[in-house]
Amino acid sequence: MSAAPAAAADAAPPAKGGKKKLIIIIAAVLLLVLVGGGAAFMLLKKAPAEGDEEADGDQAQTEAREPAPKAKPKHDPKHPPVFVPLDPFTVNLADKETERYAQVGVTLEIEDAKVGEEIKLYMPAIRNNILMVLAHKTSAQLLTREGKDKLAKSILYAAVRPLGYEIDEEEEADSQADADAQEPPKKKKKKKKPVSLPVTAVHFSNFIIQ
């Protein structure tokens, strides 16, 4: 009878040892599952970010490949402007205190070569008109950028008048008239609709005042 209990006591410890091994195995499996799940979560989180960066990079490359908009040319490339240079002008200016004169080189810009032939026919009248414009200017008026711009406009109008274009220039107040406050201001004329002129611009190739 005493041998049976002793055998049972000897068999009990191996059973406890098996449970411990099972617990260790289960814990190891759970640890692996947790580690694997965390790694998978990190990979899934990183993938969209990399995808966004790649998309941004592709968009930047696409924008870099797109050419910048080109500035539109002032003139039609198929119909470039024509330039008609005139012989230089030498004229005494309207200075009263001292004798001053100007040497001015003028080039007319036109859009049609046929107008150039017409200008050559009326060249004596055109040169006379331009000389009259220059002779009524003072050195002080021509030394400033604004004065040169006004002179170019006056020369343009003077050049087209022999061709049959009558244009009323805007009346400009004289320096003495500005100082005289007693005179009532003149009424301004109504502006007419702009007319398409055969001469589109006036360029100065030489401008010397002595």
C-alpha positions in Angstrom: 0.0 0.0 0.0 2.8 2.5 0.7 4.4 2.0 -2.7 1.4 3.4 -4.7 1.3 6.9 -3.0 5.0 7.1 -3.4 4.8 6.4 -7.1 2.0 9.1 -7.5 4.2 11.6 -5.7 7.0 10.9 -8.0 4.8 11.3 -11.1 3.3 14.8 -10.1 6.4 17.0 -10.7 6.7 16.1 -14.5 3.1 17.4 -15.0 3.9 20.8 -13.5 7.0 21.0 -15.7 4.8 20.4 -18.8 2.5 23.3 -17.9 5.3 25.7 -17.5 6.7 24.8 -20.9 3.2 25.3 -22.5 2.9 28.7 -20.9 6.4 29.7 -22.1 5.5 28.6 -25.7 2.2 30.5 -25.6 4.0 33.6 -24.3 6.6 33.3 -27.1 3.9 33.0 -29.7 2.0 36.0 -28.4 5.3 38.0 -28.4 6.0 37.1 -32.0 2.4 38.0 -33.0 2.7 41.4 -31.2 6.1 42.1 -32.8 4.9 41.1 -36.2 1.8 43.2 -35.9 3.8 46.2 -34.9 6.2 45.8 -37.8 3.3 45.4 -40.2 1.6 48.6 -38.9 4.8 50.6 -39.3 5.3 49.4 -42.9 1.7 50.2 -43.8 2.0 53.7 -42.3 5.3 54.4 -44.1 4.0 53.2 -47.5 1.4 56.0 -48.0 4.0 58.6 -47.0 6.5 57.4 -49.5 3.7 57.3 -52.1 2.8 61.0 -51.4 6.5 61.9 -51.7 6.8 60.1 -55.0 3.6 61.8 -56.2 5.0 65.2 -55.2 8.2 64.4 -56.9 6.4 63.4 -60.1 4.4 66.6 -60.0 7.5 68.7 -59.6 9.2 67.0 -62.5 6.1 67.6 -64.6 6.0 71.3 -63.7 9.7 71.6 -64.4 9.3 70.0 -67.9 6.4 72.4 -68.8 7.9 75.3 -70.8 7.4 78.8 -69.4 4.9 81.0 -71.4 6.7 83.0 -74.0 6.2 86.8 -74.2 4.1 87.8 -77.2 6.1 89.9 -79.8 5.1 93.5 -80.2 4.9 93.0 -84.0 3.7 90.3 -86.2 6.8 88.1 -87.2 5.3 87.5 -90.6 5.0 91.3 -91.2 8.0 93.0 -89.6 8.1 96.8 -89.4 10.0 98.9 -92.0 12.4 101.6 -90.9 13.0 104.7 -93.1 16.1 106.7 -91.9 16.1 110.4 -92.7 19.1 112.5 -93.3 20.3 114.2 -90.1 18.8 117.6 -89.1 20.9 120.5 -88.0 18.8 123.5 -86.8 19.1 126.6 -84.6 16.9 126.3 -81.5 14.5 128.9 -80.1 16.7 129.9 -77.1 16.7 133.7 -76.7 19.5 134.3 -74.2 22.1 132.4 -76.1 22.5 130.7 -79.5 22.0 127.0 -79.4 21.5 124.4 -82.1 20.7 120.8 -82.3 21.8 117.9 -84.5 19.1 115.2 -84.6 19.0 111.9 -86.5 15.4 110.7 -87.1 14.2 107.3 -88.3 10.5 106.7 -89.1 8.9 103.3 -88.3 6.2 102.2 -90.7 4.2 99.0 -91.1 4.1 98.8 -94.9 6.9 99.1 -97.4 4.6 100.8 -99.8 4.3 103.7 -97.4 8.1 104.0 -97.6 7.9 104.7 -101.3 5.2 107.3 -100.7 7.3 109.0 -98.0 10.2 109.3 -100.4 7.9 111.2 -102.8 6.9 113.7 -100.1 10.3 113.9 -98.5 10.9 117.6 -99.1 7.6 118.5 -97.4 8.2 116.1 -94.6 11.7 117.5 -93.9 10.4 121.0 -93.9 7.7 120.2 -91.4 10.2 118.5 -89.1 12.7 121.4 -89.3 9.8 123.8 -88.3 9.1 121.6 -85.3 12.7 121.5 -84.2 13.2 125.3 -84.7 10.4 126.1 -82.2 12.0 124.0 -79.4 14.4 125.3 -76.8 17.4 123.5 -75.5 15.7 123.2 -72.1 12.7 121.5 -73.7 14.9 118.9 -75.5 17.2 118.0 -72.7 14.6 116.1 -70.7 13.2 112.6 -71.5 9.7 114.0 -71.5 10.7 116.7 -73.9 12.2 114.2 -76.3 9.0 112.1 -76.1 6.9 115.1 -77.0 9.3 116.0 -79.8 8.9 112.4 -81.3 5.1 112.8 -81.2 5.3 116.2 -82.9 7.6 114.8 -85.6 5.3 111.9 -86.2 2.4 114.3 -86.8 4.6 116.5 -89.0 5.6 113.5 -91.1 2.1 112.3 -91.9 0.6 115.7 -92.8 2.0 115.7 -96.3 0.5 112.3 -96.8 -3.0 113.7 -96.2 -3.4 113.1 -92.4 -4.5 116.2 -90.5 -4.2 115.7 -86.7 -4.8 118.4 -84.1 -2.1 118.2 -81.4 -3.2 118.8 -77.9 -2.4 122.4 -76.9 0.5 122.5 -74.4 0.8 125.4 -71.9 3.9 127.5 -72.4 6.1 128.2 -69.4 5.2 131.9 -69.5 1.5 131.2 -69.7 1.8 128.9 -66.7 3.3 131.7 -64.7 0.5 134.1 -65.7 -2.4 133.2 -63.5 -4.6 136.1 -64.7 -5.5 134.5 -68.0 -8.5 132.2 -67.8 -7.8 128.5 -68.6 -8.7 127.6 -72.2 -11.4 125.1 -72.9 -10.0 121.7 -74.0 -11.2 120.4 -77.3 -13.0 117.1 -77.4 -10.7 114.2 -78.2 -11.4 112.6 -81.5 -11.2 108.9 -82.2 -7.7 107.6 -82.8 -6.7 107.4 -86.4 -4.5 104.6 -87.8 -1.4 106.4 -89.1 1.0 105.0 -91.7 3.9 106.1 -89.5 3.7 104.2 -86.2 6.8 105.5 -84.3 9.7 107.9 -84.4 13.2 106.9 -83.3 16.2 109.1 -82.7 19.5 107.7 -84.0 21.4 110.8 -83.0 20.7 113.7 -80.6 23.3 116.4 -79.9 22.5 119.9 -78.4 25.3 122.5 -78.4 
